[in-house]
Amino acid sequence: MLKSFGYKLPGYFMEYGPVYAQDAEAAKALIRQRLNVKRLPWGLQVWDLEQRPLARWRVAQAS
């Protein structure tokens, strides 16, 4: 059964996802393909979306 994962690049505030994979290692492999890199950057955070959903960033509109 596939689980959904989110990820966040180091130095950025945006969170990306969902990535559907069997486990965190498979999710990292998919993220590596998505970013088109041989190695993932240091500090990349990957988590199960069942444990913590993606943060929704909202910009307050000026009145």
NUKOLVO-897305 format. One record per residue (C-alpha): residue number from 1; residue in one letter; x, y, z. Coordinates in Angstrom, 2 decimals, always signed. Each point is the difference from the previous one (the first is absolute). Layout:
  num  residu       xx       yy       zz
  NUM       A        X        Y        Z
...
***
This chain:
  num  residu       xx       yy       zz
    1       M    +0.00    +0.00    +0.00
    2       L    +1.32    +3.43    -0.94
    3       K    +0.45    +2.70    +2.60
    4       S    +0.16    +3.72    -0.66
    5       F    +3.09    +2.02    +0.92
    6       G    +0.85    +3.67    +0.06
    7       Y    +3.41    +1.59    -0.33
    8       K    +1.73    +3.30    +0.63
    9       L    +3.26    +1.19    -1.53
   10       P    +2.60    +1.52    +2.34
   11       G    -0.12    +3.78    +0.14
   12       Y    -3.53    +0.24    -1.44
   13       F    -3.29    +0.51    +1.82
   14       M    -2.19    -1.74    -2.60
   15       E    -1.04    -3.60    +0.56
   16       Y    -0.60    -2.28    -2.97
   17       G    -2.02    -3.14    -0.54
   18       P    -1.67    -2.31    +0.08
   19       V    +2.41    -2.66    -1.26
   20       Y    -1.53    -3.50    +0.00
   21       A    +2.36    -2.85    +0.91
   22       Q    +0.28    -3.20    +2.06
   23       D    +2.35    +1.55    +2.57
   24       A    +2.21    +3.03    +0.68
   25       E    +2.96    -1.42    -1.94
   26       A    -2.13    -0.56    -3.10
   27       A    -1.40    +3.53    +0.43
   28       K    +3.56    +1.38    +0.06
   29       A    +0.77    -1.85    -3.24
   30       L    -3.08    +1.57    -1.63
   31       I    +0.96    +3.45    +1.30
   32       R    +3.50    -0.49    -1.43
   33       Q    -1.58    -0.76    -3.40
   34       R    -2.37    +2.96    +0.30
   35       L    +2.90    +2.38    +0.76
   36       N    +2.19    -1.66    -2.66
   37       V    +3.01    -0.37    +2.32
   38       K    +2.29    -2.91    +0.85
   39       R    +0.12    +0.85    +3.71
   40       L    -2.60    +1.68    +2.14
   41       P    +1.10    +3.27    +1.63
   42       W    +1.15    -0.08    +3.62
   43       G    -2.77    +0.97    +2.36
   44       L    -2.86    -1.24    -2.19
   45       Q    -2.95    -0.86    +2.23
   46       V    -2.38    -2.84    -0.92
   47       W    -2.98    -0.96    +2.15
   48       D    -3.15    -2.13    -0.10
   49       L    -3.03    +2.21    -0.65
   50       E    -2.08    -2.12    +2.39
   51       Q    +2.21    +1.20    +2.86
   52       R    +0.14    +3.64    -1.10
   53       P    -1.89    +1.56    -2.92
   54       L    +1.55    +2.54    -2.36
   55       A    +0.05    +3.56    +1.33
   56       R    -2.25    +2.32    -1.94
   57       W    +1.68    +3.33    -0.49
   58       R    -2.34    +2.94    -0.35
   59       V    +0.90    +3.57    -0.78
   60       A    -2.18    +2.60    +1.69
   61       Q    -1.55    +2.31    -2.59
   62       A    +0.63    +3.71    +0.37
   63       S    -3.15    +1.99    +0.66
***
